């Protein structure tokens, strides 16, 4: 799995599948439900994930083969496997504004909806209209924005990981193509300046605690640059744990726990991981 996650860690998957369309994915999921395959893991581009060194039992279904995007009036309707950057570029080409904040967020639309991804003052819940998914029986269901239970880095799918996101629709406003592009370029430059994009990571390691910022707390505790094996608290941005090359899931977990304990002891804040742990 290390080849399929942005953290570049993780053992092998017992079985894997890569459907090339929403229709193929639907047929596959229904067959997996019929034979009672368990567990089934749905993974996009593997960002925001920390996979066990022991790998994953069951079946890993990669969704990045689902790549259709279409426009219907002010809606962009996109398959779950579309990368966030590709969606943002499509919005720009259609002169639709509202998704600029998402440019540079790693991963797919499915992952973005799953965790209500956000950055620079914007979140998925600001622009999403509805999402379609396959439920436990493989039936296609649709939930409106109001029923998606979107909150800080959570959605209804966080409580139902067995549901498979198929596609989502985003309601956007008319905008100026040049201005949209300029905003995307500006935000990407800010990312490159402040975030360790040159190293493997899962993105922000911890959620923002109420009334504070995880990176600031970690730096305040003198943990910037702290290492466990080849896992390191980034020297560029303390809110990121990075893989210097060859790090293991065990090393990253140990470093996460060390950061949590130290920050709690020194500041009273408990940092909840934003990264999702998969496997034993």
Number of C-alpha atoms within 10 A of each C-alpha: 21 20 12 17 22 22 29 26 27 25 17 17 17 11 12 15 13 15 18 15 18 20 11 13 23 19 13 17 22 17 14 17 16 11 8 10 12 12 13 22 20 20 21 23 21 24 24 24 24 28 28 21 19 15 17 23 16 14 18 19 20 21 28 23 18 25 19 14 18 12 14 9 8 15 19 21 21 23 27 31 27 24 25 22 20 16 24 23 18 16 27 23 14 16 18 23 22 21 27 26 21 23 23 20 19 20 25 27 29 29 26 26 28 23 22 26 24 20 14 10 7 16 23 25 22 17 18 24 20 20 24 19 21 19 19 15 13 20 12 15 13 17 15 14 18 11 12 21 16 23 14 14 18 18 20 18 20 16 10 12 15 16 24 27 27 25 24 24 23 23 19 20 13 13 15 14 15 12 13 22 18 13 14 22 15 13 18 17 13 12 15 12 12 10 19 20 14 9 16 21 27 24 23 20 25 20 18 18 13 8 7 10 14 24 22 13 22 24 18 14 16 12 20 22 16 17 20 17 17 14 27 24 26 24 17 14 20 26 25 25 30 30 26 18 14 12 20 24 23 19 18 24 16 16 20 21 14 16 22 18 15 18 22 16 12 12 12 10 18 17 22 14 16 18 17 13 14 14 15 10
